Amino acid sequence: MLGSTAPHLYLAVSTRLQIGCNMALPTGVLRCAAAWILLVQCCYGFLAPRSQIQARLNHPDDAADLIPNHYIVHFHANHTLADHYANTGVNVSEVASLFVHWPLFNSYHFKLDQDNQTLVHDLIRRDPGVEWMSHNAALRWQTDQEVHHDSSVDLNHVGHTPGGSNSSSGRQLGKRWDKIHTQHAQWHISMTTMSKKLDFSGHDVYDPRPMWEAAWLEDAGKGVNIYIFDTGVNKEHAAFEGMKEEGRIWNFKSREHKSIAAPIGHGSHVASIAAGRNGGALSSAFKATIVSVKTAGSGTTIARGMAAFNDVLEEHNHYKIFPPDGWRGSVINVSMYWPGSNVDDLQRAVCKVAASGIPIAAAAGNHAMEALRVPAKFKCVYSVGAVDHEYKRWTKSHFSKRLRTHAPGVAVFGANAFDNAAWGIASGTSMASPNVAGIMAIMVGYEGHDNIDNAHEIYDRLDANAINAVVVDGPMRQAGTTSKLAQSGINNPNRDKRHPYDGIPKSELKRSMPIHARQSDRADYWDAGYYDGLKDTIENNSPEPVFQGSISIDDDMDDDIAEDPNSPCDCQAR
């Protein structure tokens, strides 16, 4: 017995059949055949197992964002696409005009040429294996950035002081890494590497000249892909000089690298903070690889956002089996956020990526609210707020009891997109997040992907090396916001001297690459006998382009509401 909905199904499909079969060849033949297939499959579906309760269907908060006849379907654990087809009696891939399966998320996305309420509501939503379903919707995005500059500064007239020296010397038993030290870093790098509170009083931190003490793990971030989810990255910019020739910067798959109109150059600025060469000075993970994943722009949808995370995870998993020479692992930085609804679709994708060993740094938001933006609000993401050189919360930085850390985010120097030699100073949690992504890359590069089963292991390392240095203001105190400031750990006095930061388990780390896949100009970190002497000076040979003008930034239109501080979950759809 087909049930009371069978006549409606027959009417809907037979109507489509009649229209398709009356059309001119060859389109009419194809639609006619497709309609017959759908009719037979759907009728069979009513004989298959059906739930008395329909699976939840998410709608976007703003009806204008809804994309008609586009849906995303999520399965319960252990429910397969084959199970779904058996339960519905419909092979959705055969009747949809667009079908994308994401097995890593146990989800799929499809598009119908015309509305079919019976297929959606009486078959797919009544499959007991469907956890929930969503309308695909436009994915509104926001990037937060304030740009300001001192036009009197000319980087062509900046002098560098000689590199400082490290107090360590000689061979250390069991030590498999080297430390480099300099007196000409950007101030924000100094702030995240010295493992102590610094005094910048009397100095103009808006002066972009590299004049501060800092230290790094040698080859910081080498072999790590930092995926920059943003507006695109200008690979030709001087901040990335030599990286293209070295094969350390590219556009992910077919995504374009050109930045969108507003804000201009946001992705390039962010990428240069994580792994660029800014005015000749080094970034957090100056040896890492930048992979531009353009996820902001016209036509961005929830399905496309999920597809981007799926593609990165697929690439990561492929590299684990067939590692490129010297590959150590992956990191994601998201210096943007997605307001609106259907948050749980993105949460499923993002948290699956993190659970697979890819740490994710994300900007907290820039409206001085007690809230975290998406994806920073997900528990599987390491959320980052912004502080200034006095260790005070930037006035617009979001705060929350769930915020994981802070990083320098005021007057941070980096690339902009006026031309390939233009620079800018910007403020925002967008600038704080890539500082942390760079530190993540250092840790992933040192430990290797085989030692990182879940992103939370890197989050634990970050927590272990952070210092309580941020000035807690009234709103932060009321919200229970942390005072932690992210650190690379290279100068952490409490670390095991065998390792460049604290928090690594006492057990010996596994090798993460076969012997033949070592880093090209450096022996594998885990060669037990390797040590070639201390490297205590770095040379900055990059040209120093003239610092140029400001970037006009559109007002941020996001009016997202604050989270409920008493909510047991920070991942609720709004």
N, C-alpha and C positions, 0 to 999 in steps of 0.2 A: 504494500500500500504506500503510495507516494505522499499522502498527507494533504492537508488543506491548502498548502502553498503550491502544490504541483500545478494546478490550473494557471496560476499567475506565472509560473516559470515557463509553462508551455506557451502562453500568450506572448510573453516577452521575447522568447527565442524565436518563435514562429514568425513574429512580426519582423524581427531582424532577418530571418531567413527569406521572407518574401521580398523585402527591400533589396537584399544582396542579390537574389536570383533575378530580379528584374532589371538590374543595372547592366550597362554595356560591358561586353567582354574586353579585356580579360579580368578586369577588377571584379565584375559581378560574379564570375565563376569562383574566384578565390574567396570572396565574402560568403557566397552561397555555401561552399564547402566548409568554411570555418563555422558558419552558423549551424550546419548539420552536426558537426562535431560537438559543438557546445550543447546542442539540444540533447544528443544522445548521452553525453557525459553528465550533464546536469540532472537529467532524469534518473540516471544511475545513482547520482549522489544522494538522492532522497531515500535510497535503500541502505546507505552506509550509516555508520554510527553518527548520531547527532546529539549535541548538547541541548538541554532544555533552556539553558541560559546563554545568551549571546556574549561573545567576548567583548571586552571594552573597546569602544571606538573613540579615539581622541580627535578633537576638532581644534583648529587654531583659535586663539582668543579673538583675533581679528579676522572676521569672515573674508575680508579682502585678500588675506594671505593664502586662502585655500586654493589649491590647484585641482580643478574638477577631474574626477575619474582617475586620480593618481592615489595609490594607497601603499602603505608599508605594513607588512604582516610579520609578527614576531611569534615564534613557537616556544612552548615550554621545553625544558631540558629533555633531551633524548627523543624528542619528536622530530621526525625527518620530513623532507619534502615529499618523499615517496609515501610516507604515512599520511601526509596531508592530502595528497592526490587521491589516495584510497578512500579516505574519510569523506571527501567532498564529491568524489566521482568526476572531478574536473582537473585536467592538466592545465593549470592557469597559463603556463608558458605558451600553450598552443592557441589560446583565445585572446591573449593580451597583445596589444600593439607594441608594448615595451615590457620587458621582463628582466630583472636583475636579481640573481640569487647571491646572498652573502652567507655562505656556510659557516664562516668564522663567527658570525653574530647569531646564527640560527634564525635568519630573517630573510625576507625578500621584498622587492619593490616591483609594482606592476602598474601599467596604464591601460585603460580600456578606451576604445574609440568612442563609445557611447555609454550612457548610464545603464547599469544593470544591477538594480537593487536586489534581485533575487540571488544572484551569484555572490554579492558582497555580504548581504545580511542573513540569508537563509542557508548558505552553504559554507562560505569561508568562516564567518563569525560563529557558526555553530559546530565547527570542528573542535572537539574537546582538546585537541593538541595546540590550539591557538591561544596564546597567552593574552595578547592584545593586538589591536590594529589601529592605524592612524591614517588620517588624510595627510598626504604630502602637502607641504605648505612652503611658501617663500620663507627663506631663512634670513630675517633681518639681522644685520651685523653692525657692530659699532667698534671703532678703534679710538682709544683715548690718547690724546697727545697734545701737549702745549709746547709750542716752539718759541724760543727766544734766543737772542744772540747778542754778542758784543762785536759790532762791525769793525772795531778798531784792531781786533786781533788778526794778525797775519801769520799763518803757520809757516810761511817761507822763512821767517826770521826767528824760528824757535831753535834754541840750542839744546842739545842733550848732554846731561851729565854722565860720566862713566858709570857703568853698572856697579852696584855694590857687591860685597862678597859675603858668602855664607860662612858662618862660624865653624861649620863642620868641615872636616878634611879627612883624606885617607879613606881606605876601604872599611866599610862597616859589615860585619858578619851578617849574612842573611838579607842584606839590603838590596833591593832590586829596582831601584828608581833613583833619579837625580832631581835635585832642586835647583831652580834658577832664580836669580834675584836681580832687581833693577831699581834704579833711583828715578826712572823717567816713565812712570805709568800714569794713566788717568786716575783722578782721585777716587772714582767709584771702584776701580780695581784694587787700589790700596785698601779701601774700606772692607772689602770682602776677602782679603787674603792674609791680613796681619793678625787675626784672632785676638784683637784687643781694641778697646775704644781709643780712637785717634783724636787729636786736637787739630782741627782745621781753622781755628780762630785766627783772624788776621790775614787769611789767604782768600783770594777770590776764586771760588770754585767754578764760577762762570767763565773763567779763563781756561780755555780748552788745552792749553799747553801741558804736555805730559811732564810732570815735575814731582811725582810722588813715589814713595817707596812701595814696592810690591814684590811678591814671590809667587812662583808657579811650580807645579810639577812639570818637569821637562816633557816636551811633546804633549802638552796639555790637550786632551781631547782627541788625540790622534787615532784614526780608525773609526771614529764615531760619526754617524750621520745625525745631524740636528735638523729635523724637519720643521721648517718655519711655516706654520699655518697663518697666512696673512694676505696682504694685498699683492704679493709678488716681490721679487728681489731683482734689482738691476745688477746683473752679473758683471757688467762692464765697469762698474764704479771703482774708483781708486781704493776704496776700503777693502776690496777683494782682489787686489793686484796679485797676480801670479797664481791665484787659486784655480782659475779655469785651466791654465796650462798644467797644473798639478793634478787635475781631475778632482778637485775638492769643492766644486760648486756647480749645481745644475738645477734645472727645472724638473719637478717630479712628473714623469710620464709626459702627457701632452699639454700640461697646464702652462699658460703663458706667464712670462716673468715680468711683464711691464706693469708698473704700479697703476692703480686706478687714479682718477682725477682728484679725489678728496678722501682722506688726507694724502697729499702727494708724498710718495717715498716712505710711507710708514713701514712696510715690510723690509725695505733696504736698511732703514735705520735700526730696526730690531735685529736683523741678521748681523749687522756690523758690531753690535754690542755683544752678541753671543760668540762670534767667531771671526771677526774681521780685523783689519789693521787700520786704526783710526788715527789719522795724522801721524803715522809712523809708530804709534804705540800699540801694544798688544791688547787683545780682548781676553775674556774669561777663558775660552777654550780655543786658543789661536791656531791649533793644529787640527781642529775638527773640520768636518765636511758639512757644507750648507746645502740643504735640499729645499728648494722653494715649492711649497704646496699652496697654490693660490686658491683660497677658500672664501675670499671676500670679493664682491662685485655683483653686477647685475646678473640675474638668473640663478643666483645661489638658492638652493632649496635644502630642506632637511635630508632628503635622499642623497643629494650630492655631497652634503657634509658627511653623512654616514659612509658614502662610497670612498671619500678621501681617507678616512680612518681605516676602512677595510683594506684599501690598496697599500697603505703604509704597513699594516700588519702582515699582509701577504708578502710584501717585499722583505720585511724583517724575517719572517719564517723561512722564506726561500734562502736568504743569506745564511741562516743558521745551518742549513743543510749543505749549501754550496757557497761558502764564504768567499767573497772577493779578497784579493791579497791584502792582508793587514786589517780587515774589518773586525771591529770589536763590539759593536752594538748600535743601538738607536736611542734617540731622545726626541721629544716633541716639545715645541714652544708654541703657545697660543696667546698672543698679545692682542686678543680681540675677544668679544663675547657676543652671544646670540640671545637677545631678549625675545620674549614671546612664549608660545606654548609648545607642546609636544617635546618637552625637555627630556622625557624618559626615553624617547627614541635615541637621542644623542647620548644619553647616559649609558645605554646598553652598549653602544659602539665604543665610547671612550673608555669605559671601565673594562671591557674585554681587551682592549689594547694594553691598558696598564697591567692587567692580570697576566699578560703574556711577556712581561719583563721590559716594557718600554716606559720609562718615567716621563711624566708630562708636567711641565710648568705652565701656569696660566695666570694672567693678570686678574687682580681682585675686582677692579672697577674704580671709576674716577668721579663719583658724585658725593663723596663724604657720607655715605650711607652705612648703616649697620646691616650689611648684606654682602653676599658674594655672588658674582655673576656666573653665568654658564659659559664655559665648563668649570670655572674655578670652584664652584659650589659643590661639585661632585667629590665624594670622599676619596675617590681613587685618583684625584688630581692634587698636585702640590700648589696651593694658592699662594700668591705673592702680593704683598702690599708695598707701597713706596715710602721711603724716608729721604730726608735731605742730609746735608753734610754735618748737621748738628744732631743727627740721630733722632730727629723729630718726624712724626708722621706727616707726610705731605698733606696739605689741608684738604685735598680732594680725594685722597686715597680711601677706599672702603676699609671697613674694619668689622671684625666678627670674632666670636669665641672659636669659630672653626677655621680662622685664618692660620695657615701653617707657618709663615715666616714673612720677613721684610727684606728688602734689598734696596740699594741706592736707585732712586728713580727721579731725581730732581737735577736738572742741568746736566744731563748725560750726553756726552759728545758722540756723534756718529754720522753716518752717511745720510744725505738727502738727495732728492732727484732733480735738482735744477739742471745739472749736467753730471758727467761722469767724474768730476773733480769737486763737487759741491759738498759742503758739510753743514751740520746744524747741531744746535744744543736743544734737547727736548726734555719734557717732564711728563711723567705719568706712570701708572702701574705697568703700562706697555713697555716702559724702559726698564723697570725693575725685574720683570719676569725673565728676559733673556740673560740677565746676570746669573740667575739661578739655573737656567737651562745650561749655561756654559759650565757651571760647577757640576751639574749632573753628568755632562759629557766627560769631564775630567775623571769622575768616579767610574763611569761605565767603561771608559778607555783603560783605566787601570785594572779593574777587576775582570772585565770581559763578560760577554753575554752568557756564557755557560755558568757563571756564578750568580746570575740575576734571574730568578724564577718569577719574581713579581716586582713591579715598580716600587712597592712599599719597602723593599729592602734598601733601595737608594734613598727613599724618603727617610728611613731610619738613620742612614749615614748623615744626611743633611741635619736632622735633629741633633745627632750626637756632636756635630761640629759647630752648630750655631752658638752665638754668644748672646747673652741677655743684655743688650746695649740700647735698645730703642726706648726713648722716653715715652712712658705711658701717660697719655693725656686723659682728661675726664671721660670723654665718650668711650675711649678704649677700656678704661678701668671699669666702667659700668657694664660694658659688653663682655668683659673677661677676655680681651684680646691679648695675644702673646706679645712679649717684648723681644722675641728672637730676631736676630739679624743673621742672614745666611753667610756662611764662611766656607772657603775651599778646604780648610783644615790643614793646610800645608805648614802652618805655624802653631797648630794646636799643641799646647804643652802636655796634654794628657794622652796624646796618641801613642800607640805602639810604635816604637822607633823603626820597626821593620816596614811600616806602611806610611804613606804620605798624608793620611787623615785618620780620624778615630772611627770606631764603630764596625770595623771589619771583624768578622768572627775569628776566633783563635785558630780554628782549623785551617789547614793549608788550602789555598785557593786552587781550583782546578785550572788546567790549561783550557783556553777557549778557542784555540786555533791549532790545526796540525802544524808540524814543524816547517813544512814547505811554505806556509802562508804567513810568514813573519812580516813585520813592518819593514818597509823597503830599505830605510837607512838606519835602522835601529834594531838590535836584537830583541827577540821577544822578552817582554818584561819578566816572564816567568822562567827564563833560563837560569837555573840555580847558580851557576858560576859567573853570571854576567855582572860586571861592574867596570866601567871604563873611566872612573874618576869623576870628581865633582864638576858640574857645569855651573858656574856662579855669575856669568855675565851673558846678557843677550844683546844683540846688535840690531838696531832699527835702521834698516837701509831703505825703507820705502820712501818715495817722494812725499812731500808734505804740501798738498794743494792749499790754495788760499781759502780761508774760511769765508763763506758767502752768506747771503741774506736769509731771511726768515721764510717760513712756509705759512700760507694762510690756511687755517683750519676751520672747517664748518662746525657750527654748534652741534653738540651731541644731542640727538633727539630722543634718546632712550628715556622712558619714564617708568621703567620697571619698578615694582614695589619692593620694599624691604622684606627680608625674610623674617619669619616668626622666630625669635630667639629661643623659644621654648619647644620648638618643633623637634621631635626625635630624629627626623631625617632632614638632610639638607639637599635633597634631590627631588623635591616635589615639583611636578609640572604646575605652571601657573595659568 
